Amino acid sequence: MDRPYYVHAFWDNEAGVWVASSDEVQGLATEAATSEELIQKLKVLIPELLALNRRTPSNSVPFELLTRRFEIAA
């Protein structure tokens, strides 16, 4: 298996969405209301962007989603 591409996501409380980007996948910037929706979008976008950037992906493209969400406990 190939090394995974790292994708970083943070919760935008004001917009109410997860926002994702990656330094390793040029042009990746997307958002979704849930982390599950975000993962589904990434499964499509990552291989497409790699192909557009002439970085031909293999049959499967592993990626790791690293999330961050700031909360306050009262």
Residue pairs with C-beta under 8 A, 6 or more apart in sequence:
1 60
1 62
2 58
2 61
2 62
3 62
4 62
4 63
4 64
5 22
5 24
5 25
5 46
5 61
5 62
5 63
5 64
6 22
6 23
6 24
6 63
6 64
6 66
7 20
7 21
7 22
7 25
7 28
7 42
7 46
7 63
7 64
7 65
7 66
8 20
8 21
8 22
8 66
8 67
8 68
9 18
9 19
9 20
9 21
9 35
9 38
9 65
9 66
9 67
9 68
10 18
10 19
10 67
10 68
10 69
11 17
11 18
11 19
11 67
11 68
11 69
11 70
12 18
12 19
12 31
13 70
15 31
16 33
17 31
17 32
17 33
18 31
18 32
18 33
18 34
18 35
18 38
18 67
19 29
19 30
19 31
20 28
20 29
20 30
20 31
20 32
20 38
20 42
20 65
21 28
21 29
22 28
22 46
25 45
25 46
25 49
25 50
25 53
26 49
26 53
27 49
27 52
27 53
28 42
28 45
28 46
28 49
30 38
30 41
30 42
30 45
31 38
32 38
32 40
32 41
35 65
35 67
38 65
39 65
42 63
42 65
46 57
46 61
46 63
47 57
47 61
50 56
50 57
50 61
51 57
